[in-house]
Each structure stands twice: as C-alpha cells, then as structure tokens.
Amino acid sequence: MSAIWYECKVKYRKTDETGNQKVTTEPYLVDALSYTEAESRINEEMKAYINEEFKITTIKVANFAEIHPFENTDRWFKSKISLIAYDEESGKERKTNMYFLVQANDVKEAYDNTVHTMKGTMGDYTIPAIAESPIMDVFPYFSGEEDELEQLEKFNTLKNSKPEVIKEEDFEDPMEFETALEEEIEAE
C-alpha cells in the first residue's frame, strides 16, 4: 500500500534567539490513512516539540509521489520530475510530472540526491525544477511492530546520513546524444 502524505500547518508561539516570542505557522508532513488520523498524529508529534498551546490550521493531501530522506541534511526540497514516454498511436512525446520530497543542504545536493533516487529508472526523464520546500519535518507512519521498527531505524538513519557524491564521469545523462561527427569518428 502506498503512503498518503498529509501536509499539516501548525500555528504556535515561537521564541527566537533574542528571547522574543512571535506567532508562527509551519508546515509538517505526516503519513496517515485519513484526515482524522493525520490530525491525531500531528497532535501527538507536536506535543513532543512544543510545550505551549498550538493550533492545527490546515490539513491537506500533499502531492508527493515519494519522500527521500538523506543523512546529515537539514532541509527539504521539492523536485519536479518529468517522465518522458513516446505515444506510438499519435507519434508524440508525452511528459508525466511527479514530485519528490528530497532532503539536502542546498539545491545542487538536492539535484544530486534526486538523480541518485532515479538511478534505477528504466525510462527517460528530466528534472525541470527543484525548489526549497517550507516543510519543517516529515513523520512517516510506523505501527510499532518489530519489522516496522527496523524500517523506522532505516528511515531515521537515512534521514540523518550524507549521500554518496556522484562524480560527473559516473553519471550517464539519458538525454545526451552523440553528434553526427562523433558517430562518423566511431564508425571509422
């Protein structure tokens, strides 16, 4: 069963570095089966972080196809991925967009992490956009059963790890085409 992610906005009083308090609203992502469960889960998760009163202002279904945490990263980025398919009937190229939430420290690392997550993809794709997401944290669903505890540990390990850096010479661009001159040289 695939995960349904709910974006929950939480409004609370936050103390800044100078000791001043201000009201802020921050979005969080929760894996749940329904809006009711999402509300219950975000209440439970926020009680561990916020000592004062807080209010859940919005709950909506997030449009992320996949969530990819990486170690030693502190921000979330929304990666738009366009899958390219050739329609034989019409003879046209079709693009289908999907969004990943990828953890990284900057846009370049988010791009590298997105390419890393797409490594085993058989079809052609492009990454037309990557933007920093306002999501503060992600709370996946785990029931507490033994095999799911291993998944939770793996998720948290990945969330706090640093991805391997892909060198340019190791990366094969699926959209790279040889020029006619290069093809002639290879033919000789």
Secondary structure by P-SEA (a helix, b strand, c coil): cbbbbbbbbbbbbbbccccbbbbbbbbbbbbcccaaaaaaaaaaaaaacccccccccbbbbbccccccccccccbbbbbbbbbbbbbccccbbbbbbbbbbcccccaaaaaaaaaaaaccccbbbbbcbbbbbcccbbbbbbcccaaaaaaaaaaaaaaacccccccccccccccccccaaaaaaaac
